Amino acid sequence: MSKLNSALFIDFDNIFICASYEEIGHLFIDKISSWLKELSQTRHFNVKQVYMNPISFSQYRQPFLEHGFKVIDCPPVTTLGKTATDQEIAVDATMCLITQPHIEEYFIMSADADFTPVLRNARALGKQTGISFAGKASKCYLSVADSVYKLNELIGYTQNDLHLELTHTPPLPKSVKHKLESKLVSYLATIKKPIYIGNITTNGALEDIEIPKHRWGFKNVTQLLKHLNLHPYKSDSSYLYDPAYHAIKGNYPDAQIITLTPSNKLNNTTKLVLCDTDKSNIADWLNTQITLTNKPIHVSNCIHNTPLSEFIAARKQYGFKTISLLIASLKLDELCYHSGYIFHPKKHLITGAHPNCVIINLPHDETSNSQALNEQPVTSLNDKLQKVLDRLEIPLFNNNVFTRIFSVLSKGIALSLYCPKALSNFVTEEVVKSGNTVKTKHIENIITHLQNSGHYFSDNDCTKTLTNAFLKYLREQCQALNIPLTIKEQVQVKSFFIADKL
């Protein structure tokens, strides 16, 4: 059988890191000739290219060069260390499809599903496709490959081999342990920044100490480091660092290194309480600012050099996920919050969403005008909600019914029932089956108002997405009908539709 003319593209950072989690990263390098020979049994590689981060993995260039690979450097392009390897491979593979029509197969070594479109395009042009990966890969990604190889099988290495290797190694000598601890603590104290564990053996941290491949019986370097006493330094997310000065968010290579400052140095376990005095002081300041300027205040103007600044910076320590929830906890009974603005509902009207919202100045006799139009003042939240829903011709259902409606609505959209009539009939039938009483015209009205809000139905719609779109439209209708909702009431309405009772 003749061999396929094939192009091999290796996402080194991905395959090596994933292989390292399976304890076979070093074997991927040591056995290049072995797995390359296995793949070459049915292929002739016209193109062999490996893409790697030269800052983190430059020590692995030479073995690939010696096996005829073209090594393409992909240095970090962001401050977080993210490279453009995926884009480089996608562009090169596409160019190969255009300029080298004799290539019959495109083979990618990576577990990254971002390469799915590349292989799908190759298939569309009549090419064969192949994947080799370590760790886990998505079913969608693997489905576009004609041949799939797990890296551990490709290099002929099993967990039994690992067990035998680890049980026939000498223990870590105490003298070496103390020497490792001393060198690492000294090195970290000198550079004063986190270091990636994978670079410890090459960045000079250990100087003349060499870690053997058997690592004294430890499965990987991370486990070896956890056996050492490196106080005050911590091993986490593939980094060694001092938690008093840095925090690591995410995992390598996409980890974010955060330098701790006085404003964010409080760790996640520290719980602060926003006292009534602080709430009252902030509320007084906001009321004063709105009175003096006679215009709404956007929260972005409260972040720096205001009484709110300190609390916004540490809002998570106070138990608030967002700025709007922080503001909702304040004593702002006469003020409202909408689209990032804090405003007095008798003086201003905010419509639309930031950054395209419109600020409308209300005349001083707005209250009398509304009364002249026989619009009686609405005080309770139930009355306000009932008044708006009556205008929309939708009953004030039980919150469980609304949840069921939006849930079934998302299922109908997933079934491509985009025709309003067919969709409303489907939703009505399913909701009634669950023991709830609704009418088709009410569902039709909900669908119509969702569309009027500017929401476009798509396969990505879920219960939460549709509920939030409806809530947004409700708030806008409250503004249009001059039925202002305080920040506290807005939170209560959202809780009613999302989970809790009003």
C-alpha positions in Angstrom: 0.0 0.0 0.0 1.4 3.4 -1.0 2.0 5.9 1.7 -0.1 9.1 2.1 1.6 12.5 1.4 1.0 14.1 4.8 1.5 17.4 6.6 2.2 17.2 10.3 1.6 20.3 12.6 2.5 20.0 16.3 1.1 22.4 18.9 4.0 21.7 21.3 2.8 23.8 24.2 -0.5 21.9 24.3 0.7 18.4 23.7 3.7 18.6 26.0 1.7 20.1 28.9 -1.1 17.6 28.5 1.4 14.8 28.3 3.1 16.1 31.4 -0.1 15.7 33.3 -0.1 12.1 32.3 3.5 11.7 33.4 4.8 11.1 29.8 6.0 14.6 28.8 9.6 13.5 28.9 8.8 10.4 26.9 7.2 12.5 24.2 10.6 14.2 23.8 12.8 11.1 24.3 10.9 8.9 21.9 10.4 11.3 19.0 12.0 8.7 16.7 9.7 6.0 18.0 6.3 7.7 17.6 7.5 9.4 14.3 8.3 5.9 13.0 4.9 4.6 14.0 3.1 7.4 12.2 5.4 7.0 9.2 4.3 3.4 8.5 1.4 4.7 6.4 2.6 8.2 5.7 5.3 10.2 4.1 5.6 13.5 5.8 6.2 16.2 3.2 5.7 18.9 5.9 6.8 18.6 9.5 6.4 21.7 11.6 6.4 22.2 15.4 5.2 25.4 17.0 6.5 26.3 20.5 6.9 29.1 23.0 10.7 29.8 22.8 10.7 31.5 26.3 9.3 28.4 28.1 10.4 25.5 25.9 13.5 26.5 24.0 15.4 23.5 25.5 13.3 21.2 23.4 14.1 22.7 20.0 17.2 20.6 19.2 15.5 17.1 19.3 13.0 18.2 16.8 15.6 19.9 14.5 17.5 16.6 14.6 14.4 14.8 13.3 13.9 17.1 10.3 11.2 19.3 11.8 10.9 23.0 11.1 10.6 24.7 14.5 8.5 27.9 14.5 8.8 30.2 17.5 5.5 31.4 18.9 6.4 33.9 21.7 3.8 35.4 24.0 1.7 38.1 22.5 -0.1 39.3 25.6 1.0 40.3 29.1 -0.6 37.1 30.4 1.8 34.9 28.4 -0.8 33.9 25.7 0.8 32.8 22.4 -0.7 32.9 18.9 0.2 29.2 18.2 -3.4 28.2 17.2 -3.7 31.0 14.7 -0.2 30.3 13.3 -1.0 26.6 12.7 -4.5 27.5 11.2 -3.0 30.0 8.8 -0.1 27.7 7.7 -2.4 24.7 7.3 -4.8 26.8 5.2 -1.9 28.1 3.0 -0.8 24.5 2.6 -4.2 23.5 1.4 -4.1 26.2 -1.2 -0.4 26.0 -2.4 0.3 22.2 -2.0 -2.6 20.3 -3.6 -0.5 17.1 -3.6 -0.8 16.8 0.2 -3.3 14.1 0.9 -3.6 14.2 4.7 -3.4 16.9 7.4 -2.3 15.6 10.8 -2.4 17.7 14.0 -0.9 16.8 17.3 -2.9 18.8 19.9 -5.9 18.3 22.2 -7.1 21.9 21.3 -10.6 21.8 19.7 -9.8 25.2 18.0 -8.3 23.2 15.1 -11.7 21.7 14.3 -12.4 24.2 11.4 -9.0 23.5 9.9 -9.6 19.8 9.7 -13.2 20.3 8.6 -12.0 22.4 5.7 -9.4 19.9 4.7 -12.1 17.2 4.6 -14.3 19.4 2.5 -11.5 19.5 -0.1 -11.2 15.7 -0.1 -8.2 15.4 2.2 -7.8 12.9 4.9 -7.3 14.1 8.5 -5.5 12.8 11.6 -5.2 13.8 15.3 -2.9 12.7 18.1 -3.6 14.1 21.6 -2.7 13.7 25.3 -5.2 14.1 28.1 -8.8 14.7 26.9 -10.2 16.0 23.6 -13.7 17.0 22.7 -15.9 14.6 20.7 -16.6 17.3 18.1 -12.9 17.8 17.5 -12.2 14.0 17.2 -15.2 13.6 14.9 -13.4 15.5 12.1 -10.5 13.1 12.1 -10.1 10.0 9.9 -7.5 8.5 12.3 -7.0 9.2 16.0 -4.0 8.3 18.2 -3.7 8.7 21.9 -0.2 9.8 22.7 0.5 7.2 25.4 -0.5 4.4 23.0 1.5 6.0 20.2 4.7 5.9 22.3 3.8 2.5 23.9 3.6 3.7 27.5 1.0 2.5 30.0 0.2 3.2 33.7 1.8 -0.2 34.5 5.1 1.0 33.0 4.8 4.1 35.2 4.1 2.1 38.3 7.2 -0.1 37.6 9.3 2.9 37.0 8.3 4.6 40.2 8.7 1.5 42.4 12.2 0.8 41.2 13.7 4.1 42.1 15.8 5.2 45.0 14.3 7.6 47.7 15.1 11.3 47.8 18.3 11.6 50.0 17.9 14.1 52.9 21.0 16.0 51.9 19.6 16.5 48.4 16.2 17.5 49.8 17.8 20.2 52.0 19.9 21.4 49.1 16.8 21.7 46.9 14.9 23.6 49.5 17.8 26.0 50.1 18.4 26.7 46.4 14.7 27.3 45.5 14.0 29.5 48.5 17.1 31.6 47.8 16.3 31.9 44.1 12.6 32.9 44.7 13.7 35.5 47.3 16.1 37.0 44.7 13.8 37.3 41.7 10.7 38.2 43.8 8.2 36.9 41.2 6.4 33.6 40.5 8.2 31.0 38.4 6.7 28.3 36.2 7.4 24.8 37.6 8.2 23.4 34.2 11.2 25.8 33.9 12.8 25.0 37.2 15.4 22.7 35.7 16.4 25.2 33.0 16.2 28.7 34.5 19.1 28.4 36.9 16.9 28.0 40.0 18.7 24.7 40.9 22.1 25.6 39.5 24.3 22.5 39.8 21.5 20.2 41.1 20.2 17.8 38.5 16.8 16.1 38.9 16.9 12.6 37.4 14.1 11.3 35.2 12.9 9.0 37.9 12.5 12.0 40.2 13.2 9.8 43.3 9.8 8.0 42.9 7.6 11.2 42.6 5.2 11.2 39.7 6.1 14.7 38.6 8.1 17.7 39.6 5.0 19.3 41.2 4.6 16.3 43.7 8.4 16.6 44.4 8.0 20.3 45.2 5.1 19.6 47.6 7.4 17.2 49.5 9.8 20.0 50.1 9.6 22.7 52.8 9.6 25.9 50.8 7.9 28.2 53.3 6.7 30.9 52.7 6.4 29.9 49.0 3.5 28.0 47.6 3.1 25.5 44.7 -0.1 26.0 42.9 -1.5 26.2 39.3 2.0 25.1 37.9 3.7 28.0 39.6 5.9 28.6 42.7 5.2 31.9 44.3 4.8 33.9 47.6 1.1 34.2 48.3 1.8 37.3 50.4 2.8 39.2 47.2 1.1 37.3 44.3 -2.0 35.4 43.3 -2.4 33.0 40.4 -5.7 32.9 38.6 -6.2 30.0 36.1 -3.7 27.5 34.8 -0.6 27.6 32.7 -0.2 28.7 29.9 -3.3 31.0 30.3 -2.7 31.7 34.0 -3.0 35.3 35.2 -0.3 36.5 37.6 -1.8 39.1 40.0 0.5 41.4 42.0 -1.2 42.0 45.3 -1.7 45.6 46.4 -3.3 47.1 49.6 -6.6 47.3 47.8 -6.7 43.6 46.7 -4.4 42.0 49.3 -7.4 40.7 51.3 -7.7 37.0 50.4 -11.0 35.4 49.4 -11.6 34.0 52.8 -11.7 37.4 54.4 -15.3 38.5 54.8 -16.0 42.2 55.4 -19.3 43.8 56.5 -20.7 47.0 55.0 -22.0 48.8 58.2 -25.1 51.0 58.3 -22.9 54.1 58.8 -20.9 53.5 55.6 -24.2 52.9 53.7 -25.7 56.1 55.0 -22.5 58.2 54.2 -22.4 56.8 50.7 -26.1 57.4 50.2 -25.8 61.0 51.4 -22.9 61.6 49.1 -24.8 60.3 46.1 -27.9 62.3 46.9 -25.8 65.4 47.3 -24.0 64.9 44.0 -27.2 64.3 42.1 -28.8 67.4 43.7 -25.8 69.6 42.9 -25.2 68.5 39.4 -28.9 67.9 38.6 -27.9 64.9 36.4 -27.5 61.1 36.8 -24.2 59.6 38.0 -22.6 56.7 36.1 -20.9 54.2 38.4 -17.7 54.5 36.3 -17.3 58.0 37.8 -17.5 56.6 41.3 -14.5 54.2 41.0 -11.7 56.8 41.7 -11.4 59.4 44.5 -15.0 59.1 45.8 -16.5 57.7 49.0 -17.5 54.7 46.9 -14.0 53.9 45.6 -12.8 51.8 48.5 -16.0 49.7 48.6 -16.0 49.1 44.8 -12.4 47.9 44.9 -13.1 45.5 47.7 -16.7 44.6 46.8 -16.1 40.9 46.6 -14.7 40.9 50.2 -18.0 42.6 51.1 -19.9 39.7 49.4 -21.0 41.6 46.3 -20.3 40.0 42.9 -21.1 43.1 40.9 -21.1 46.9 41.5 -24.9 47.0 40.9 -25.4 44.5 43.8 -23.2 46.7 46.1 -25.3 49.8 45.2 -28.5 47.8 45.7 -27.5 47.2 49.3 -27.3 51.0 50.0 -30.0 53.1 51.5 -31.1 54.7 48.3 -34.8 54.7 48.7 -35.4 57.8 46.5 -32.8 56.9 43.8 -33.0 54.3 41.0 -30.3 52.3 39.2 -30.5 51.5 35.5 -27.8 50.8 32.8 -25.0 51.8 35.1 -26.6 55.1 36.1 -27.8 56.2 39.5 -30.5 58.8 39.2 -33.6 60.5 40.7 -36.7 59.1 38.9 -38.6 62.3 39.3 -35.9 64.3 37.6 -34.6 61.9 34.9 -35.6 59.0 32.7 -33.0 56.4 31.4 -33.9 54.3 28.4 -31.9 51.8 26.5 -28.7 50.0 27.5 -25.2 51.4 28.2 -23.4 52.8 26.2 -26.4 53.7 24.0 -28.8 54.6 26.7 -30.7 57.9 26.5 -31.0 60.3 29.4 -34.3 62.3 29.4 -34.8 65.3 31.7 -38.3 65.3 33.2 -40.4 68.5 33.7 -41.1 69.5 37.3 -44.8 68.9 36.9 -44.3 65.3 35.7 -46.2 63.9 38.8 -49.2 66.2 38.2 -49.2 65.3 34.5 -49.3 61.6 35.2 -52.2 62.2 37.6 -54.0 64.3 35.0 -53.8 61.3 32.7 -55.6 59.2 35.4 -52.4 57.3 36.2 -52.8 56.9 39.9 -49.5 56.7 41.9 -48.4 53.1 42.3 -46.7 52.3 45.6 -46.3 48.6 46.2 -44.0 46.4 44.1 -46.8 44.0 43.3 -49.0 46.9 42.0 -46.2 48.2 39.9 -45.5 44.9 38.3 -49.2 44.2 37.8 -49.6 47.6 36.1 -46.8 47.0 33.7 -47.8 43.4 32.8 -51.4 44.6 32.3 -50.1 47.1 29.8 -48.2 44.2 28.1 -51.4 42.0 28.3 -49.6 39.3 30.3 -51.0 38.0 33.6 -48.9 38.1 36.8 -48.2 34.3 36.8 -46.6 32.5 39.7 -42.8 32.7 39.4 -42.6 28.9 38.8 -44.9 29.4 35.7 -42.7 32.1 34.3 -39.6 29.9 34.8 -41.4 27.0 33.0 -42.5 29.3 30.1 -38.9 30.5 29.5 -37.5 27.0 29.9 -39.9 25.5 27.3 -39.4 28.5 25.1 -35.7 27.8 24.9 -36.4 24.2 24.0 -38.7 25.3 21.2 -36.1 27.6 19.8 -33.5 24.8 20.0 -36.0 22.8 17.8 -35.9 25.7 15.3 -39.5 26.7 15.9 -38.8 30.4 14.9 -42.3 31.0 13.6 -44.1 32.9 16.5 -47.4 31.0 16.0 -45.7 27.5 16.0 -43.5 28.5 18.9 -46.4 29.8 21.0 -48.5 26.7 20.4 -45.6 24.5 21.4 -44.9 26.4 24.6 -48.6 26.6 25.6 -49.0 22.8 25.1 -45.9 21.9 27.1 -46.6 24.3 29.9 -50.2 23.1 30.2 -49.0 19.5 30.3 -47.0 20.3 33.4 -50.2 21.3 35.2 -50.1 25.1 34.7 -52.9 27.2 33.2 -51.8 29.5 30.4 -53.4 30.8 27.2 -51.8 30.9 23.8 -52.3 34.6 23.4 -50.3 35.3 26.6 -47.4 33.2 25.2 -47.7 35.1 21.9 -47.5 38.4 23.8 -44.3 37.3 25.7 -42.7 36.2 22.4 -43.7 39.5 20.7 -42.3 41.6 23.5 -39.0 39.7 23.5 -38.7 40.4 19.8 -39.6 44.1 20.4 -36.9 44.3 23.0 -34.3 43.7 20.2 -33.6 40.1 21.2 -33.0 37.8 18.3 -33.8 34.1 18.9 -30.8 31.8 18.3 -29.6 28.3 19.2 -27.6 29.8 22.1 -30.8 30.9 23.9 -31.3 29.3 27.3 -33.8 29.9 30.1 -31.5 32.5 31.8 -30.9 34.4 28.5 -34.6 34.7 27.7 -35.5 35.6 31.3 -32.9 38.4 31.4 -34.1 39.8 28.0 -37.7 39.9 29.3 -36.5 41.6 32.5 -34.7 44.2 30.5 -37.8 44.9 28.5 -39.9 45.1 31.7 -37.5 47.7 33.2 -37.7 49.8 30.0 -41.6 49.7 30.1 -41.5 50.8 33.7 -39.5 53.8 32.7 -41.8 54.5 29.7 -44.9 54.3 32.0 -43.2 56.5 34.6 -43.3 53.7 37.2 -39.8 53.9 38.7 -38.4 50.9 40.4 -35.9 51.5 43.2 -32.6 49.5 43.2 -34.0 47.3 45.9 -37.2 46.7 43.9 -35.2 45.8 40.7 -33.3 43.2 42.7 -36.6 41.8 44.1 -38.2 41.6 40.6 -35.1 39.8 39.2 -35.2 37.3 42.2 -38.9 36.7 41.5 -38.4 35.8 37.8 -35.1 33.9 38.4 -35.8 31.9 41.6 -37.5 33.4 44.6 -41.0 34.6 45.3 -41.9 38.3 45.2 
